[in-house]
Amino acid sequence: MKFLIQVVNKAKVSVNNVITGKINKGFLVFIGISHSDTKEIADKMVKKMSGLRIFSDENGKTNLALKDVCGELLLVSQFTLYADCKHGNRPGFTNAAGSEQANELYNYIIDKSKENVQIVETGVFGADMKVELINDGPFTIILNSDEIL
């Protein structure tokens, strides 16, 4: 599982010019799910993401987590995080989970995130989405379950 986390001042996602999710200060998280991912892995990833201390405190040090700043979450499914670019110029996506498994885990991640974060907004699984954001920093982190679990 991969989470591409961007600290944002605001972000929104829309499908067919209709906003499906919109947040202020918090994390825009692109979520990639592989064949081997499970709910147990999702639990650990959500816990790690929620606990990341990457917001600045009163001294400008990155000591505050999402809950400490009343941060919001915008979760967007993105199978392209599992692009394989090793051969040729056209990426392959065979490492990404099938849509049924990915959708189930994506919804599970949304539900788990709501246990710790008051405002959780989402994109639409499998849709052609347009994402707008204002990065803060920019500050971007990639959580890869293969590296942190």
C-alpha positions in Angstrom: 0.0 0.0 0.0 1.2 3.5 -0.8 0.0 6.8 0.6 1.3 9.9 -1.2 0.6 12.6 1.5 0.7 16.3 0.6 0.3 18.9 3.3 -2.2 21.4 2.0 -3.7 24.7 2.9 -6.7 23.6 0.9 -7.6 21.0 -1.7 -10.6 19.8 -3.6 -11.5 17.0 -6.0 -14.3 17.1 -8.6 -15.9 14.7 -11.0 -17.7 16.1 -14.1 -17.3 19.6 -12.6 -19.1 18.6 -9.4 -17.0 18.9 -6.2 -17.0 15.5 -4.4 -14.5 16.5 -1.6 -13.1 19.7 -0.3 -10.8 20.4 2.7 -8.9 23.2 4.3 -5.7 22.7 6.2 -4.7 19.1 6.3 -3.6 16.2 4.2 -4.4 15.4 0.6 -3.7 11.7 0.4 -3.4 9.7 -2.8 -3.9 6.0 -2.1 -2.4 3.2 -4.1 -3.4 -0.4 -3.3 -1.6 -3.6 -4.4 -2.7 -7.2 -4.7 -1.0 -8.1 -1.4 -2.7 -5.4 0.7 -5.0 -6.3 3.6 -7.1 -4.5 6.2 -4.3 -5.1 8.7 -1.9 -3.2 6.5 -4.5 -0.5 6.0 -4.8 -0.2 9.8 -1.1 0.3 10.2 -0.9 2.8 7.3 -3.8 4.9 8.7 -2.3 4.9 12.1 1.1 6.0 10.7 -0.4 8.7 8.5 -2.5 10.1 11.4 0.4 10.2 13.7 2.9 11.9 11.4 4.2 15.0 13.1 4.7 17.2 10.1 2.9 20.4 11.0 4.9 23.3 12.4 4.6 24.2 16.1 4.9 27.7 17.5 8.7 27.5 17.1 8.6 26.4 13.5 9.5 22.8 14.2 7.6 19.9 12.7 6.2 18.6 15.9 2.4 18.6 15.4 0.2 15.8 14.0 -3.1 16.2 12.1 -5.2 16.0 15.3 -3.0 18.7 16.9 -3.9 21.2 14.2 -7.6 20.1 13.7 -6.5 19.0 10.2 -8.7 17.6 7.6 -8.3 14.7 5.2 -9.0 14.4 1.5 -8.5 10.8 0.4 -8.2 10.0 -3.3 -7.8 6.5 -4.8 -4.9 6.4 -7.3 -3.9 3.1 -8.8 -1.1 4.8 -10.8 1.0 4.9 -7.7 1.7 1.3 -8.6 3.0 2.1 -12.1 5.8 -0.1 -13.3 8.1 1.9 -15.6 11.0 -0.6 -15.8 10.3 -1.6 -19.4 9.7 0.8 -22.3 7.9 4.1 -22.0 4.3 2.9 -21.3 3.8 2.1 -17.6 2.3 -1.2 -16.6 -0.2 -1.4 -13.8 -0.2 -5.1 -13.0 1.1 -4.5 -9.5 -2.1 -2.5 -8.6 -5.0 -4.4 -7.0 -8.1 -5.2 -9.0 -10.9 -2.7 -8.7 -13.0 -4.9 -6.4 -10.3 -5.4 -3.8 -9.0 -1.8 -4.2 -12.4 -0.3 -3.7 -13.1 -2.4 -0.7 -9.8 -1.4 1.0 -10.2 2.3 -0.1 -13.6 2.4 1.7 -12.1 0.7 4.7 -9.4 3.3 4.8 -12.0 6.0 4.7 -13.9 4.5 7.6 -10.8 3.9 9.7 -9.7 7.5 9.0 -13.0 8.8 10.3 -12.3 7.2 13.7 -9.4 9.7 14.2 -10.1 12.7 12.0 -13.3 14.8 12.3 -13.4 15.9 8.6 -12.7 13.2 6.0 -13.6 14.0 2.4 -13.1 11.8 -0.7 -12.8 11.5 -4.4 -14.9 8.9 -6.3 -13.3 5.5 -6.8 -12.5 4.8 -10.4 -13.7 8.1 -11.7 -11.8 10.6 -13.9 -11.1 13.2 -11.2 -9.7 16.7 -11.2 -7.7 17.6 -8.2 -6.8 21.1 -7.1 -4.6 21.9 -4.2 -2.5 24.6 -2.5 0.6 22.9 -1.1 1.9 24.0 2.2 5.7 24.0 2.1 5.5 22.1 -0.2 5.6 19.1 2.1 5.1 15.7 0.5 5.7 12.3 2.1 5.4 8.8 0.6 4.4 6.1 3.0 5.1 2.6 1.5 3.8 -0.3 3.5 6.8 -2.4 2.2 9.1 0.1 4.0 7.3 0.9 7.2 5.7 -2.3 8.3 
